[in-house]
Amino acid sequence: MNFITGVLLKTLLDVLKGLFFQIGWKIILERFATRGVVWGLETLKNLTTNDVVQATVDDVIASLQGKRLKEIPQKE
């Protein structure tokens, strides 16, 4: 491998490492867990005909979705 190729590959590797470690993995894992819980609750809701359980599942899902991220206004 010649010198220029080695330098470019090392630079690319450093850039990819920087991007990977810059991501907030805690946030991604939290969102994944929340989506898993919501999926489980929806499955539970569909398995039962009990209105109380269905209403409770709806309330729990609504509380999980209560803190929404602010939307960025669209530019025209």
C-alpha positions, 0 to 999 in steps of 0.5 A: 500500500502506498503512502497516500492510500495509507494516509487516506484510509487512516483519515477515513477511519478516524472520521468514522470513529469520530462519528460513531462515538459522537452519537448519543447512544443513551438516547438511541437505546432509550427510544428503542426501549420505548418503542419496544414497550409500546409494541408490547402494550399494543400487542397486549391490547389486541390480545384482550377484549377487556375494556379496562385493559385497553383503556389503560394501555391507551393511557400508558401509551399517551403518557409515553408520547406526552413529551414530544420533541419540538417540531422545526417549522417548515421553510417555504 
